[in-house]
C-alpha cells in the first residue's frame, strides 16, 4: 500500500484496514511457520504496510490534539 493511498482514506477506514492487514500478517506468519510460503517477501510488505498505517494514524491523532 502506498503512502498516497493511505492519506486518502478516512480515519475509520484506516482502522478497518489496519485490522485486516494485521489478520493477514498473522495468517502469513502461521502459514510460513507450517510450510514455507511461495513468496516470503510478502510478509515484509504486509508488515511495512501496517507500520505506514500506524504512522498515519499517529500523525492524525497528534494533529487533532494540536487543533484542540
MOPAC internal coordinates of N, CA, C and O (Angstrom, degrees):
PM7 1SCF
backbone

  N    0.0000 0     0.00 0     0.00 0    0    0    0
  C    1.4324 1     0.00 0     0.00 0    1    0    0
  C    1.5233 1   108.00 1     0.00 0    2    1    0
  O    1.2310 1   120.74 1   -45.48 1    3    2    1
  N    1.3236 1   116.19 1   134.52 1    3    2    1
  C    1.4536 1   121.00 1  -177.43 1    5    3    2
  C    1.5166 1   111.25 1   -88.06 1    6    5    3
  O    1.2310 1   121.46 1   -23.73 1    7    6    5
  N    1.3114 1   114.81 1   156.27 1    7    6    5
  C    1.4565 1   121.72 1  -179.36 1    9    7    6
  C    1.5357 1   111.25 1   -59.77 1   10    9    7
  O    1.2310 1   120.43 1   140.56 1   11   10    9
  N    1.3265 1   116.78 1   -39.44 1   11   10    9
  C    1.4603 1   121.32 1  -179.69 1   13   11   10
  C    1.5316 1   110.88 1   -64.02 1   14   13   11
  O    1.2310 1   120.89 1   141.28 1   15   14   13
  N    1.3329 1   115.91 1   -38.72 1   15   14   13
  C    1.4661 1   120.39 1   179.02 1   17   15   14
  C    1.5207 1   110.72 1   -65.39 1   18   17   15
  O    1.2310 1   120.40 1   141.29 1   19   18   17
  N    1.3049 1   116.84 1   -38.71 1   19   18   17
  C    1.4614 1   121.73 1  -178.34 1   21   19   18
  C    1.5277 1   110.28 1   -67.69 1   22   21   19
  O    1.2310 1   120.14 1   139.50 1   23   22   21
  N    1.3258 1   117.33 1   -40.50 1   23   22   21
  C    1.4607 1   120.91 1  -178.43 1   25   23   22
  C    1.5236 1   112.45 1   -66.53 1   26   25   23
  O    1.2310 1   119.94 1   154.49 1   27   26   25
  N    1.3304 1   117.72 1   -25.51 1   27   26   25
  C    1.4538 1   121.69 1  -179.43 1   29   27   26
  C    1.5287 1   112.67 1   -76.91 1   30   29   27
  O    1.2310 1   119.86 1   158.88 1   31   30   29
  N    1.3218 1   117.86 1   -21.12 1   31   30   29
  C    1.4530 1   121.63 1  -177.13 1   33   31   30
  C    1.5235 1   111.36 1   -77.86 1   34   33   31
  O    1.2310 1   120.82 1   -27.21 1   35   34   33
  N    1.3276 1   116.04 1   152.79 1   35   34   33
  C    1.4611 1   120.45 1   174.89 1   37   35   34
  C    1.5266 1   108.61 1   -78.06 1   38   37   35
  O    1.2310 1   120.96 1   -11.70 1   39   38   37
  N    1.3110 1   115.77 1   168.30 1   39   38   37
  C    1.4627 1   120.39 1  -178.81 1   41   39   38
  C    1.5293 1   111.16 1   -62.91 1   42   41   39
  O    1.2310 1   120.48 1   138.41 1   43   42   41
  N    1.3358 1   116.69 1   -41.59 1   43   42   41
  C    1.4627 1   119.96 1   178.68 1   45   43   42
  C    1.5220 1   111.24 1   -64.40 1   46   45   43
  O    1.2310 1   120.48 1   139.61 1   47   46   45
  N    1.3305 1   116.69 1   -40.39 1   47   46   45
  C    1.4614 1   119.95 1   177.79 1   49   47   46
  C    1.5240 1   110.88 1   -65.10 1   50   49   47
  O    1.2310 1   120.72 1   143.61 1   51   50   49
  N    1.3351 1   116.23 1   -36.39 1   51   50   49
  C    1.4658 1   119.78 1   177.77 1   53   51   50
  C    1.5224 1   111.39 1   -64.03 1   54   53   51
  O    1.2310 1   120.52 1   137.22 1   55   54   53
  N    1.3134 1   116.61 1   -42.78 1   55   54   53
  C    1.4691 1   119.73 1   179.73 1   57   55   54
  C    1.5288 1   110.65 1   -64.39 1   58   57   55
  O    1.2310 1   120.56 1   140.59 1   59   58   57
  N    1.3219 1   116.53 1   -39.41 1   59   58   57
  C    1.4615 1   120.64 1   177.53 1   61   59   58
  C    1.5263 1   110.15 1   -65.25 1   62   61   59
  O    1.2310 1   120.77 1   135.11 1   63   62   61
  N    1.3068 1   116.14 1   -44.89 1   63   62   61
  C    1.4624 1   121.08 1   179.67 1   65   63   62
  C    1.5315 1   111.30 1   -63.54 1   66   65   63
  O    1.2310 1   120.91 1   143.00 1   67   66   65
  N    1.3331 1   115.87 1   -37.00 1   67   66   65
  C    1.4617 1   120.73 1   177.74 1   69   67   66
  C    1.5258 1   110.92 1   -61.82 1   70   69   67
  O    1.2310 1   120.58 1   135.44 1   71   70   69
  N    1.3153 1   116.50 1   -44.56 1   71   70   69
  C    1.4664 1   120.14 1   178.82 1   73   71   70
  C    1.5300 1   110.81 1   -62.39 1   74   73   71
  O    1.2310 1   120.44 1   138.96 1   75   74   73
  N    1.3320 1   116.76 1   -41.04 1   75   74   73
  C    1.4639 1   120.55 1   179.26 1   77   75   74
  C    1.5276 1   111.15 1   -64.77 1   78   77   75
  O    1.2310 1   120.77 1   135.53 1   79   78   77
  N    1.3213 1   116.14 1   -44.47 1   79   78   77
  C    1.4677 1   120.66 1  -179.34 1   81   79   78
  C    1.5268 1   111.43 1   -64.84 1   82   81   79
  O    1.2310 1   120.32 1   140.77 1   83   82   81
  N    1.3384 1   116.99 1   -39.23 1   83   82   81
  C    1.4570 1   120.04 1   179.03 1   85   83   82
  C    1.5224 1   110.80 1   -66.33 1   86   85   83
  O    1.2310 1   120.14 1   141.96 1   87   86   85
  N    1.3278 1   117.33 1   -38.04 1   87   86   85
  C    1.4634 1   120.54 1   177.00 1   89   87   86
  C    1.5284 1   110.26 1   -65.21 1   90   89   87
  O    1.2310 1   120.49 1   137.65 1   91   90   89
  N    1.3245 1   116.67 1   -42.35 1   91   90   89
  C    1.4625 1   120.98 1   178.03 1   93   91   90
  C    1.5227 1   110.93 1   -62.84 1   94   93   91
  O    1.2310 1   120.38 1   137.42 1   95   94   93
  N    1.3260 1   116.89 1   -42.58 1   95   94   93
  C    1.4636 1   121.59 1   179.39 1   97   95   94
  C    1.5241 1   111.40 1   -61.16 1   98   97   95
  O    1.2310 1   120.71 1   135.67 1   99   98   97
  N    1.3238 1   116.25 1   -44.33 1   99   98   97
  C    1.4600 1   120.72 1   178.82 1  101   99   98
  C    1.5258 1   110.71 1   -62.12 1  102  101   99
  O    1.2310 1   121.04 1   135.85 1  103  102  101
  N    1.3351 1   115.61 1   -44.15 1  103  102  101
  C    1.4623 1   120.50 1   179.85 1  105  103  102
  C    1.5269 1   111.20 1   -63.24 1  106  105  103
  O    1.2310 1   120.38 1   136.88 1  107  106  105
  N    1.3275 1   116.87 1   -43.12 1  107  106  105
  C    1.4607 1   120.38 1   179.03 1  109  107  106
  C    1.5273 1   111.47 1   -62.72 1  110  109  107
  O    1.2310 1   120.45 1   136.90 1  111  110  109
  N    1.3189 1   116.75 1   -43.10 1  111  110  109
  C    1.4615 1   119.91 1   179.46 1  113  111  110
  C    1.5261 1   111.49 1   -63.16 1  114  113  111
  O    1.2310 1   120.38 1   137.80 1  115  114  113
  N    1.3195 1   116.89 1   -42.20 1  115  114  113
  C    1.4675 1   119.93 1   179.50 1  117  115  114
  C    1.5241 1   110.81 1   -65.73 1  118  117  115
  O    1.2310 1   120.44 1   135.81 1  119  118  117
  N    1.3373 1   116.77 1   -44.19 1  119  118  117
  C    1.4638 1   119.90 1   178.97 1  121  119  118
  C    1.5242 1   111.13 1   -62.85 1  122  121  119
  O    1.2310 1   120.18 1   141.88 1  123  122  121
  N    1.3190 1   117.25 1   -38.12 1  123  122  121
  C    1.4539 1   120.84 1  -179.39 1  125  123  122
  C    1.5369 1   111.12 1   -70.83 1  126  125  123
  O    1.2310 1   120.27 1   149.06 1  127  126  125
  N    1.3196 1   117.08 1   -30.94 1  127  126  125
  C    1.4660 1   120.40 1   178.11 1  129  127  126
  C    1.5208 1   110.94 1   -69.97 1  130  129  127
  O    1.2310 1   120.45 1   143.71 1  131  130  129
  N    1.3257 1   116.75 1   -36.29 1  131  130  129
  C    1.4627 1   121.02 1  -178.87 1  133  131  130
  C    1.5238 1   110.62 1   -74.44 1  134  133  131
  O    1.2310 1   120.96 1   128.00 1  135  134  133
  N    1.3137 1   115.77 1   -52.00 1  135  134  133
  C    1.4599 1   120.49 1   176.68 1  137  135  134
  C    1.5231 1   107.64 1  -148.33 1  138  137  135
  O    1.2310 1   119.65 1   -39.27 1  139  138  137
  N    1.3117 1   118.28 1   140.73 1  139  138  137
  C    1.4672 1   120.14 1  -176.22 1  141  139  138
  C    1.5304 1   112.12 1   -56.59 1  142  141  139
  O    1.2310 1   121.23 1   -48.26 1  143  142  141
  N    1.3231 1   115.25 1   131.74 1  143  142  141
  C    1.4597 1   118.89 1   178.77 1  145  143  142
  C    1.5211 1   109.07 1   -81.11 1  146  145  143
  O    1.2310 1   121.04 1   -17.85 1  147  146  145
  N    1.3309 1   115.61 1   162.15 1  147  146  145
  C    1.4575 1   121.40 1  -174.22 1  149  147  146
  C    1.5341 1   111.94 1   -62.57 1  150  149  147
  O    1.2310 1   120.28 1   137.98 1  151  150  149
  N    1.3346 1   117.07 1   -42.02 1  151  150  149
  C    1.4549 1   120.74 1  -178.07 1  153  151  150
  C    1.5320 1   109.85 1  -126.96 1  154  153  151
  O    1.2310 1   119.71 1   -89.03 1  155  154  153
  N    1.3197 1   118.16 1    90.97 1  155  154  153
  C    1.4630 1   120.35 1  -178.14 1  157  155  154
  C    1.5298 1   113.68 1   -66.70 1  158  157  155
  O    1.2310 1   119.59 1   164.25 1  159  158  157
  N    1.3265 1   118.40 1   -15.75 1  159  158  157
  C    1.4624 1   121.01 1   177.30 1  161  159  158
  C    1.5276 1   111.33 1   -67.69 1  162  161  159
  O    1.2310 1   120.10 1   160.80 1  163  162  161
  N    1.3158 1   117.41 1   -19.20 1  163  162  161
  C    1.4645 1   121.14 1   177.82 1  165  163  162
  C    1.5299 1   109.97 1   -62.14 1  166  165  163
  O    1.2310 1   120.27 1   146.90 1  167  166  165
  N    1.3262 1   117.08 1   -33.10 1  167  166  165
  C    1.4631 1   120.91 1   178.05 1  169  167  166
  C    1.5251 1   109.66 1   -61.49 1  170  169  167
  O    1.2310 1   120.31 1   136.20 1  171  170  169
  N    1.3150 1   117.02 1   -43.80 1  171  170  169
  C    1.4629 1   121.38 1   179.86 1  173  171  170
  C    1.5252 1   111.05 1   -65.34 1  174  173  171
  O    1.2310 1   120.50 1   137.53 1  175  174  173
  N    1.3155 1   116.66 1   -42.47 1  175  174  173
  C    1.4648 1   121.06 1  -179.32 1  177  175  174
  C    1.5313 1   110.47 1   -61.98 1  178  177  175
  O    1.2310 1   120.28 1   136.45 1  179  178  177
  N    1.3233 1   117.08 1   -43.55 1  179  178  177
  C    1.4656 1   120.75 1   179.86 1  181  179  178
  C    1.5258 1   110.32 1   -66.41 1  182  181  179
  O    1.2310 1   120.29 1   138.08 1  183  182  181
  N    1.3260 1   117.04 1   -41.92 1  183  182  181
  C    1.4659 1   120.83 1   179.54 1  185  183  182
  C    1.5305 1   110.80 1   -62.11 1  186  185  183
  O    1.2310 1   120.19 1   138.85 1  187  186  185
  N    1.3125 1   117.23 1   -41.15 1  187  186  185
  C    1.4668 1   120.65 1   178.94 1  189  187  186
  C    1.5232 1   111.24 1   -69.39 1  190  189  187
  O    1.2310 1   120.25 1   146.13 1  191  190  189
  N    1.3246 1   117.12 1   -33.87 1  191  190  189
  C    1.4620 1   120.45 1   175.31 1  193  191  190
  C    1.5201 1   111.23 1   -63.28 1  194  193  191
  O    1.2310 1   120.74 1   139.57 1  195  194  193
  N    1.3278 1   116.19 1   -40.43 1  195  194  193
  C    1.4694 1   121.21 1   176.81 1  197  195  194
  C    1.5270 1   109.62 1   -61.77 1  198  197  195
  O    1.2310 1   120.29 1   137.93 1  199  198  197
  N    1.3151 1   117.05 1   -42.07 1  199  198  197
  C    1.4653 1   121.02 1   179.75 1  201  199  198
  C    1.5278 1   111.21 1   -64.39 1  202  201  199
  O    1.2310 1   120.31 1   139.71 1  203  202  201
  N    1.3328 1   117.01 1   -40.29 1  203  202  201
  C    1.4661 1   120.22 1   177.92 1  205  203  202
  C    1.5234 1   111.59 1   -62.95 1  206  205  203
  O    1.2310 1   120.61 1   139.13 1  207  206  205
  N    1.3212 1   116.44 1   -40.87 1  207  206  205
  C    1.4644 1   120.36 1   179.51 1  209  207  206
  C    1.5234 1   109.75 1   -66.06 1  210  209  207
  O    1.2310 1   120.18 1   136.13 1  211  210  209
  N    1.3309 1   117.26 1   -43.87 1  211  210  209
  C    1.4670 1   121.07 1   177.71 1  213  211  210
  C    1.5328 1   110.61 1   -59.08 1  214  213  211
  O    1.2310 1   120.67 1   137.55 1  215  214  213
  N    1.3197 1   116.32 1   -42.45 1  215  214  213
  C    1.4550 1   121.29 1  -179.57 1  217  215  214
  C    1.5229 1   111.05 1   -62.51 1  218  217  215
  O    1.2310 1   120.47 1   134.25 1  219  218  217
  N    1.3199 1   116.71 1   -45.75 1  219  218  217
  C    1.4718 1   120.35 1  -179.81 1  221  219  218
  C    1.5268 1   110.94 1   -64.34 1  222  221  219
  O    1.2310 1   120.13 1   139.06 1  223  222  221
  N    1.3190 1   117.35 1   -40.94 1  223  222  221
  C    1.4635 1   120.04 1   178.31 1  225  223  222
  C    1.5270 1   110.60 1   -63.40 1  226  225  223
  O    1.2310 1   120.01 1   140.11 1  227  226  225
  N    1.3241 1   117.59 1   -39.89 1  227  226  225
  C    1.4576 1   121.33 1   178.41 1  229  227  226
  C    1.5257 1   110.93 1   -64.34 1  230  229  227
  O    1.2310 1   120.47 1   137.41 1  231  230  229
  N    1.3277 1   116.70 1   -42.59 1  231  230  229
  C    1.4671 1   120.46 1   178.32 1  233  231  230
  C    1.5279 1   110.59 1   -60.90 1  234  233  231
  O    1.2310 1   120.59 1   137.11 1  235  234  233
  N    1.3082 1   116.48 1   -42.89 1  235  234  233
  C    1.4659 1   120.14 1  -179.76 1  237  235  234
  C    1.5198 1   111.75 1   -66.07 1  238  237  235
  O    1.2310 1   120.31 1   140.41 1  239  238  237
  N    1.3259 1   117.00 1   -39.59 1  239  238  237
  C    1.4655 1   120.20 1   178.72 1  241  239  238
  C    1.5197 1   110.87 1   -64.86 1  242  241  239
  O    1.2310 1   120.35 1   137.94 1  243  242  241
  N    1.3290 1   116.94 1   -42.06 1  243  242  241
  C    1.4624 1   120.30 1   179.61 1  245  243  242
  C    1.5217 1   111.21 1   -67.85 1  246  245  243
  O    1.2310 1   120.11 1   141.52 1  247  246  245
  N    1.3372 1   117.40 1   -38.48 1  247  246  245
  C    1.4586 1   120.89 1   177.75 1  249  247  246
  C    1.5233 1   110.69 1   -64.80 1  250  249  247
  O    1.2310 1   120.69 1   143.12 1  251  250  249
  N    1.2994 1   116.28 1   -36.88 1  251  250  249
  C    1.4635 1   120.90 1   179.40 1  253  251  250
  C    1.5187 1   109.95 1   -67.91 1  254  253  251
  O    1.2310 1   119.52 1   140.95 1  255  254  253
  N    1.3318 1   118.52 1   -39.05 1  255  254  253
  C    1.4590 1   122.17 1   178.63 1  257  255  254
  C    1.5225 1   111.30 1   -65.91 1  258  257  255
  O    1.2310 1   120.21 1   142.64 1  259  258  257
  N    1.3171 1   117.20 1   -37.36 1  259  258  257
  C    1.4682 1   121.46 1   179.91 1  261  259  258
  C    1.5242 1   109.98 1   -68.24 1  262  261  259
  O    1.2310 1   120.47 1   142.93 1  263  262  261
  N    1.3218 1   116.72 1   -37.07 1  263  262  261
  C    1.4639 1   121.07 1  -178.20 1  265  263  262
  C    1.5217 1   112.94 1   -74.40 1  266  265  263
  O    1.2310 1   119.61 1   165.34 1  267  266  265
  N    1.2881 1   118.34 1   -14.66 1  267  266  265
  C    1.4721 1   119.95 1  -178.44 1  269  267  266
  C    1.4699 1   111.91 1   -85.89 1  270  269  267
  O    1.2310 1   120.10 1   180.00 1  271  270  269

